[in-house]
Amino acid sequence: MFPTSWSFPVAFLLFSFAAFTDWLDGFIARHYQQCTNVGRLLDPLADKVLVSAAFICLIPFHALPAWAVTIIVTREFLVTGLRLLANEKGVVIAADRLGKHKTGWQFATILFYLLLLAAKQLSLHDQRWILWSWDDIGPVLIGITLALTIASGASCLWKNRAFLK
């Protein structure tokens, strides 16, 4: 794992593009009332793959502790499994407001760390703000992200507990 001098800026841009297209896809689907059951199932699944991969890739750079990423990825697998069980019974569990907030904060946390890693890699002049941001803002973002991840997972499991029987 030897990043090139442009790997983090490229990762930041690619993840930003993926997050934007995810938002745009949802906006267009809602605006033109083109929401489908397949979209309700696949869009959250694509979000989970994108978020899980990004968080896992950030572990070696000490952006997030492995235990926090484990909680996030576990929640994503549990909710995906629940959606698959519901889908077998002809029910599509769409993302609710709490789940959308969770995803937004997950994206923000990933973008935050990718931006700091990119800035560090590009050797921007005064890097004290990077260390301050990493040590002071980062843990707050991780805390919010974890709280929303746990709350939205628990809420989804509770609301749809009938599919777990």
Beta strands, then each sheet from edge to edge (+ up, - down):
end
